[in-house]
Amino acid sequence: MNVLASVWDRVSGSQPLPPVWVVGLTGLAAVIVVLNTGLWRPASKVITIAHEGGHALVSLLSGRKLDGIRLHSDSSGVTYSRGRPTGPGLVLTAAAGYVMPSLLGAGAAALLAERHLTAMLWLALVLLAATFLAIRNVFGAVAVLATAAAVFVVSYYAPAAVQAGFAYLAAWFLLFGGVRPVLELARSEYRGRRRRGSRGSRGSRGSARGSDADQLARMTGVPAGLWVALFALVALAALAVGASLLIPSGWHP
């Protein structure tokens, strides 16, 4: 009981905010990771976990039956769920993937702004544990376990200064990392339209064959490009809100 009480006090308590230079440096590091292809390739697995976890979470919340998640080494993934073949539950499930990393980043920023650094890290552990239970392939299991192990080691063993830097880096990475896949999807959509135009095609589907936007277009009749625009709007809004929380006005080192 004493151990549990100690852990609860540690998780539920508040921690001091780091100096501004730490916030700025972690934000810059996140931007570099997102923009650099070599760094982005391994780091993007975290975004994929959040993406597929978003599909899984919303499928359960909408009353669908979750069959599992598969994550692949090329940073792609797929979430399987069963339920009604039409309706708002299916639409929300399909729409959740691209926006979830950004929403998680904004949520992390809100916890950090309230000085709940350890709680933010342990909540990440809970979400990773829930995702692990839904994984159905070896690579996915290894990717989730490796991510969870890194979060656990830092949150439980690292000193407060290291925890703060790691937590802010994670929040920044989710915020910036949530934007890049949407921009890549938009670029794919644009190129696909140009290819169809050059062939005289009158189709209205998105070019990213089988993408979330493409599936949403088939389900709703709303063009894939508009779904991509909605994803981008959410990602940029979350980035703006998250940044304002991570660097509040009047905060000095």
MIMI-556541 format. One record per residue (C-alpha): x, y, z. Coordinates in nm, 4 decimals. Example, Ala and Ser with C-alpha at 12.3 -4.5 7.8 and 13.67 -1.06 7.14 Angstrom:
BEGIN
atom X: 1.2300	Y: -0.4500	Z: 0.7800 $
atom X: 1.3670	Y: -0.1060	Z: 0.7140 $
//
This chain:
BEGIN
atom X: 0.0000	Y: 0.0000	Z: 0.0000 $
atom X: 0.2836	Y: 0.2404	Z: 0.0807 $
atom X: 0.4373	Y: 0.1758	Z: -0.2603 $
atom X: 0.1062	Y: 0.2357	Z: -0.4359 $
atom X: 0.0473	Y: 0.5525	Z: -0.2361 $
atom X: 0.3941	Y: 0.6740	Z: -0.3228 $
atom X: 0.3413	Y: 0.6065	Z: -0.6933 $
atom X: 0.0018	Y: 0.7785	Z: -0.6866 $
atom X: 0.1429	Y: 1.0840	Z: -0.5136 $
atom X: 0.4191	Y: 1.0990	Z: -0.7715 $
atom X: 0.1818	Y: 1.0688	Z: -1.0658 $
atom X: -0.0929	Y: 1.2974	Z: -0.9393 $
atom X: 0.1373	Y: 1.5659	Z: -0.8037 $
atom X: 0.2675	Y: 1.8679	Z: -0.9898 $
atom X: 0.6231	Y: 1.9313	Z: -1.0974 $
atom X: 0.8056	Y: 2.2585	Z: -1.1629 $
atom X: 0.8061	Y: 2.3922	Z: -1.5160 $
atom X: 1.1404	Y: 2.3761	Z: -1.6955 $
atom X: 1.3206	Y: 2.6918	Z: -1.8074 $
atom X: 1.2164	Y: 2.8478	Z: -2.1359 $
atom X: 1.5362	Y: 2.7373	Z: -2.3080 $
atom X: 1.4404	Y: 2.3726	Z: -2.2466 $
atom X: 1.0985	Y: 2.4289	Z: -2.4029 $
atom X: 1.2559	Y: 2.6040	Z: -2.6998 $
atom X: 1.5316	Y: 2.3480	Z: -2.7454 $
atom X: 1.2931	Y: 2.0517	Z: -2.7332 $
atom X: 1.0640	Y: 2.2250	Z: -2.9816 $
atom X: 1.3566	Y: 2.2833	Z: -3.2180 $
atom X: 1.4666	Y: 1.9209	Z: -3.1775 $
atom X: 1.1160	Y: 1.8015	Z: -3.2640 $
atom X: 1.1120	Y: 2.0160	Z: -3.5786 $
atom X: 1.4487	Y: 1.8761	Z: -3.6859 $
atom X: 1.3326	Y: 1.5177	Z: -3.6353 $
atom X: 1.0138	Y: 1.5793	Z: -3.8330 $
atom X: 1.1885	Y: 1.7548	Z: -4.1228 $
atom X: 1.4911	Y: 1.5271	Z: -4.1510 $
atom X: 1.4038	Y: 1.2168	Z: -4.3528 $
atom X: 1.6665	Y: 0.9989	Z: -4.1866 $
atom X: 1.5449	Y: 1.0862	Z: -3.8380 $
atom X: 1.1792	Y: 1.0863	Z: -3.9342 $
atom X: 1.1866	Y: 0.7303	Z: -4.0687 $
atom X: 1.2287	Y: 0.5589	Z: -3.7272 $
atom X: 1.0549	Y: 0.8311	Z: -3.5257 $
atom X: 0.7429	Y: 0.8196	Z: -3.7418 $
atom X: 0.6600	Y: 0.4796	Z: -3.5920 $
atom X: 0.5379	Y: 0.6716	Z: -3.2860 $
atom X: 0.3014	Y: 0.8738	Z: -3.5053 $
atom X: 0.1773	Y: 0.5521	Z: -3.6651 $
atom X: 0.1060	Y: 0.4062	Z: -3.3208 $
atom X: -0.0964	Y: 0.7170	Z: -3.2325 $
atom X: -0.2708	Y: 0.7093	Z: -3.5716 $
atom X: -0.3819	Y: 0.3471	Z: -3.5485 $
atom X: -0.4563	Y: 0.3857	Z: -3.1783 $
atom X: -0.6917	Y: 0.6668	Z: -3.2723 $
atom X: -0.8816	Y: 0.4401	Z: -3.5104 $
atom X: -0.9005	Y: 0.1713	Z: -3.2420 $
atom X: -1.0161	Y: 0.4035	Z: -2.9635 $
atom X: -1.2908	Y: 0.5685	Z: -3.1675 $
atom X: -1.4092	Y: 0.2342	Z: -3.3032 $
atom X: -1.4628	Y: 0.1142	Z: -2.9455 $
atom X: -1.6257	Y: 0.4398	Z: -2.8363 $
atom X: -1.8645	Y: 0.4221	Z: -3.1320 $
atom X: -1.9744	Y: 0.0707	Z: -3.0407 $
atom X: -1.7774	Y: -0.1221	Z: -3.3008 $
atom X: -1.5854	Y: -0.4418	Z: -3.2211 $
atom X: -1.2093	Y: -0.4018	Z: -3.2439 $
atom X: -1.0371	Y: -0.6991	Z: -3.4110 $
atom X: -0.6815	Y: -0.5698	Z: -3.3875 $
atom X: -0.4019	Y: -0.3431	Z: -3.5093 $
atom X: -0.1076	Y: -0.4240	Z: -3.7335 $
atom X: 0.1952	Y: -0.1948	Z: -3.7607 $
atom X: 0.4528	Y: -0.2352	Z: -4.0364 $
atom X: 0.8191	Y: -0.1433	Z: -4.0747 $
atom X: 0.7434	Y: 0.1097	Z: -4.3508 $
atom X: 0.5453	Y: 0.3157	Z: -4.0951 $
atom X: 0.2130	Y: 0.2053	Z: -4.2381 $
atom X: -0.0530	Y: 0.0358	Z: -4.0335 $
atom X: -0.4071	Y: -0.0935	Z: -4.0389 $
atom X: -0.6808	Y: -0.1248	Z: -3.7775 $
atom X: -0.9506	Y: -0.3877	Z: -3.8119 $
atom X: -1.2957	Y: -0.3388	Z: -3.6622 $
atom X: -1.6381	Y: -0.4871	Z: -3.7171 $
atom X: -1.9821	Y: -0.3336	Z: -3.6978 $
atom X: -2.2361	Y: -0.1589	Z: -3.9146 $
atom X: -2.1026	Y: -0.1125	Z: -4.2703 $
atom X: -2.2354	Y: 0.2436	Z: -4.2752 $
atom X: -2.3170	Y: 0.5179	Z: -4.0291 $
atom X: -2.1458	Y: 0.7821	Z: -3.8169 $
atom X: -1.9482	Y: 0.5280	Z: -3.6123 $
atom X: -1.7645	Y: 0.4045	Z: -3.9193 $
atom X: -1.7047	Y: 0.7584	Z: -4.0444 $
atom X: -1.5679	Y: 0.8759	Z: -3.7107 $
atom X: -1.3445	Y: 0.5697	Z: -3.6881 $
atom X: -1.1969	Y: 0.6357	Z: -4.0314 $
atom X: -1.1519	Y: 1.0074	Z: -3.9600 $
atom X: -0.9769	Y: 0.9609	Z: -3.6255 $
atom X: -0.6391	Y: 0.8390	Z: -3.7486 $
atom X: -0.4819	Y: 1.1465	Z: -3.9044 $
atom X: -0.6045	Y: 1.3848	Z: -3.6345 $
atom X: -0.5201	Y: 1.1726	Z: -3.3291 $
atom X: -0.1437	Y: 1.2470	Z: -3.3028 $
atom X: -0.2148	Y: 1.6201	Z: -3.3081 $
atom X: -0.4974	Y: 1.5920	Z: -3.0545 $
atom X: -0.2757	Y: 1.3848	Z: -2.8263 $
atom X: -0.0058	Y: 1.6490	Z: -2.8603 $
atom X: -0.2494	Y: 1.9228	Z: -2.7605 $
atom X: -0.3672	Y: 1.7137	Z: -2.4658 $
atom X: -0.0090	Y: 1.6558	Z: -2.3569 $
atom X: 0.0575	Y: 2.0286	Z: -2.3809 $
atom X: -0.2444	Y: 2.0980	Z: -2.1587 $
atom X: -0.1141	Y: 1.8582	Z: -1.8913 $
atom X: 0.2332	Y: 2.0094	Z: -1.9089 $
atom X: 0.0930	Y: 2.3597	Z: -1.8776 $
atom X: -0.0730	Y: 2.2470	Z: -1.5529 $
atom X: 0.2640	Y: 2.1099	Z: -1.4321 $
atom X: 0.1528	Y: 1.7467	Z: -1.4517 $
atom X: 0.4663	Y: 1.6217	Z: -1.6253 $
atom X: 0.4738	Y: 1.2776	Z: -1.4631 $
atom X: 0.0992	Y: 1.2285	Z: -1.5134 $
atom X: 0.1435	Y: 1.3036	Z: -1.8829 $
atom X: 0.4121	Y: 1.0366	Z: -1.9148 $
atom X: 0.2144	Y: 0.7762	Z: -1.7211 $
atom X: -0.0985	Y: 0.8466	Z: -1.9208 $
atom X: 0.1100	Y: 0.7806	Z: -2.2312 $
atom X: 0.2076	Y: 0.4472	Z: -2.0750 $
atom X: -0.1571	Y: 0.3568	Z: -2.0170 $
atom X: -0.2454	Y: 0.4369	Z: -2.3789 $
atom X: 0.0520	Y: 0.2386	Z: -2.5058 $
atom X: -0.0455	Y: -0.0589	Z: -2.2880 $
atom X: -0.4005	Y: -0.0499	Z: -2.4258 $
atom X: -0.2639	Y: -0.0308	Z: -2.7802 $
atom X: -0.0307	Y: -0.3237	Z: -2.7148 $
atom X: -0.3274	Y: -0.5424	Z: -2.6207 $
atom X: -0.4741	Y: -0.4796	Z: -2.9652 $
atom X: -0.1554	Y: -0.5461	Z: -3.1658 $
atom X: -0.1697	Y: -0.8534	Z: -3.3892 $
atom X: 0.1796	Y: -0.8756	Z: -3.5434 $
atom X: 0.5354	Y: -0.9087	Z: -3.4144 $
atom X: 0.6743	Y: -0.5834	Z: -3.5534 $
atom X: 0.3850	Y: -0.3887	Z: -3.4058 $
atom X: 0.4339	Y: -0.5502	Z: -3.0661 $
atom X: 0.8062	Y: -0.4700	Z: -3.0675 $
atom X: 0.7441	Y: -0.1089	Z: -3.1751 $
atom X: 0.4879	Y: -0.0463	Z: -2.9018 $
atom X: 0.6944	Y: -0.2209	Z: -2.6341 $
atom X: 1.0075	Y: -0.0246	Z: -2.7262 $
atom X: 0.8160	Y: 0.3030	Z: -2.7092 $
atom X: 0.6564	Y: 0.2097	Z: -2.3777 $
atom X: 0.9911	Y: 0.0994	Z: -2.2349 $
atom X: 1.1489	Y: 0.4349	Z: -2.3182 $
atom X: 0.8607	Y: 0.6238	Z: -2.1560 $
atom X: 0.8679	Y: 0.4019	Z: -1.8454 $
atom X: 1.2431	Y: 0.4301	Z: -1.7905 $
atom X: 1.2323	Y: 0.8087	Z: -1.8153 $
atom X: 0.9167	Y: 0.8520	Z: -1.6062 $
atom X: 1.0271	Y: 0.6197	Z: -1.3261 $
atom X: 1.4050	Y: 0.6412	Z: -1.3083 $
atom X: 1.5131	Y: 0.9689	Z: -1.4666 $
atom X: 1.5588	Y: 1.2879	Z: -1.2623 $
atom X: 1.2982	Y: 1.5623	Z: -1.2865 $
atom X: 1.4987	Y: 1.7696	Z: -1.5354 $
atom X: 1.5289	Y: 1.4773	Z: -1.7778 $
atom X: 1.1598	Y: 1.3944	Z: -1.7376 $
atom X: 1.0691	Y: 1.7522	Z: -1.8216 $
atom X: 1.2839	Y: 1.7578	Z: -2.1333 $
atom X: 1.1488	Y: 1.4211	Z: -2.2499 $
atom X: 0.7868	Y: 1.5196	Z: -2.1846 $
atom X: 0.8176	Y: 1.8475	Z: -2.3729 $
atom X: 0.9987	Y: 1.6782	Z: -2.6597 $
atom X: 0.7194	Y: 1.4194	Z: -2.6818 $
atom X: 0.4491	Y: 1.6884	Z: -2.6836 $
atom X: 0.6269	Y: 1.8938	Z: -2.9494 $
atom X: 0.6904	Y: 1.5840	Z: -3.1588 $
atom X: 0.3230	Y: 1.4825	Z: -3.1550 $
atom X: 0.2226	Y: 1.8360	Z: -3.2532 $
atom X: 0.4711	Y: 1.8766	Z: -3.5380 $
atom X: 0.4706	Y: 1.5084	Z: -3.6295 $
atom X: 0.0942	Y: 1.5142	Z: -3.6677 $
atom X: 0.1235	Y: 1.7710	Z: -3.9450 $
atom X: 0.3727	Y: 1.5928	Z: -4.1719 $
atom X: 0.1580	Y: 1.2864	Z: -4.2609 $
atom X: -0.1327	Y: 1.5157	Z: -4.3493 $
atom X: 0.0904	Y: 1.7211	Z: -4.5799 $
atom X: 0.2203	Y: 1.4002	Z: -4.7382 $
atom X: -0.1371	Y: 1.2833	Z: -4.7918 $
atom X: -0.2268	Y: 1.6202	Z: -4.9467 $
atom X: 0.0722	Y: 1.5992	Z: -5.1813 $
atom X: -0.0281	Y: 1.2466	Z: -5.2826 $
atom X: -0.3847	Y: 1.3641	Z: -5.3425 $
atom X: -0.2648	Y: 1.6532	Z: -5.5602 $
atom X: -0.0362	Y: 1.4324	Z: -5.7687 $
atom X: -0.3141	Y: 1.1804	Z: -5.8164 $
atom X: -0.5488	Y: 1.4462	Z: -5.9435 $
atom X: -0.2893	Y: 1.5666	Z: -6.1912 $
atom X: -0.2373	Y: 1.2126	Z: -6.3188 $
atom X: -0.6092	Y: 1.1605	Z: -6.3601 $
atom X: -0.6378	Y: 1.4960	Z: -6.5330 $
atom X: -0.3665	Y: 1.4061	Z: -6.7806 $
atom X: -0.5595	Y: 1.0866	Z: -6.8651 $
atom X: -0.8876	Y: 1.2722	Z: -6.8942 $
atom X: -1.0324	Y: 1.0894	Z: -6.5977 $
atom X: -1.3562	Y: 1.2214	Z: -6.4530 $
atom X: -1.3267	Y: 1.0337	Z: -6.1252 $
atom X: -1.3446	Y: 1.2241	Z: -5.7970 $
atom X: -1.1555	Y: 0.9859	Z: -5.5736 $
atom X: -0.8408	Y: 1.0847	Z: -5.3899 $
atom X: -0.5134	Y: 0.9682	Z: -5.5330 $
atom X: -0.4026	Y: 0.8004	Z: -5.2138 $
atom X: -0.5718	Y: 0.4742	Z: -5.3059 $
atom X: -0.7038	Y: 0.3123	Z: -4.9929 $
atom X: -0.6095	Y: 0.6051	Z: -4.7666 $
atom X: -0.8374	Y: 0.7200	Z: -4.4875 $
atom X: -0.9466	Y: 1.0190	Z: -4.6969 $
atom X: -1.0196	Y: 0.7889	Z: -4.9895 $
atom X: -1.2310	Y: 0.5597	Z: -4.7733 $
atom X: -1.4168	Y: 0.8553	Z: -4.6235 $
atom X: -1.4896	Y: 0.9866	Z: -4.9713 $
atom X: -1.6490	Y: 0.6540	Z: -5.0655 $
atom X: -1.8492	Y: 0.6375	Z: -4.7426 $
atom X: -1.9787	Y: 0.9942	Z: -4.7389 $
atom X: -1.9628	Y: 1.1236	Z: -5.0958 $
atom X: -1.7507	Y: 1.4151	Z: -4.9707 $
atom X: -1.4388	Y: 1.4503	Z: -5.1900 $
atom X: -1.1171	Y: 1.3141	Z: -5.0440 $
atom X: -0.9550	Y: 1.6559	Z: -5.0858 $
atom X: -1.2016	Y: 1.8093	Z: -4.8418 $
atom X: -1.1254	Y: 1.5409	Z: -4.5857 $
atom X: -0.7549	Y: 1.6108	Z: -4.6267 $
atom X: -0.8263	Y: 1.9814	Z: -4.5748 $
atom X: -1.0165	Y: 1.8966	Z: -4.2551 $
atom X: -0.7251	Y: 1.6849	Z: -4.1300 $
atom X: -0.4877	Y: 1.9746	Z: -4.2015 $
atom X: -0.7124	Y: 2.2241	Z: -4.0247 $
atom X: -0.7289	Y: 2.0091	Z: -3.7119 $
atom X: -0.3538	Y: 1.9439	Z: -3.7141 $
atom X: -0.2644	Y: 2.3121	Z: -3.7536 $
atom X: -0.5198	Y: 2.4216	Z: -3.4938 $
atom X: -0.3841	Y: 2.1665	Z: -3.2460 $
atom X: -0.0305	Y: 2.2891	Z: -3.3168 $
atom X: -0.1323	Y: 2.6489	Z: -3.2508 $
atom X: -0.3169	Y: 2.5613	Z: -2.9292 $
atom X: -0.0417	Y: 2.3291	Z: -2.8107 $
atom X: 0.2311	Y: 2.5841	Z: -2.8762 $
atom X: 0.0397	Y: 2.8506	Z: -2.6859 $
atom X: 0.0133	Y: 2.6143	Z: -2.3889 $
atom X: 0.3755	Y: 2.5051	Z: -2.3997 $
atom X: 0.5036	Y: 2.8631	Z: -2.4256 $
atom X: 0.2514	Y: 3.0772	Z: -2.2337 $
atom X: 0.2886	Y: 3.4532	Z: -2.2513 $
atom X: 0.4780	Y: 3.6127	Z: -1.9667 $
atom X: 0.6673	Y: 3.2944	Z: -1.8803 $
atom X: 1.0326	Y: 3.3626	Z: -1.8032 $
atom X: 1.3181	Y: 3.1248	Z: -1.7198 $
//
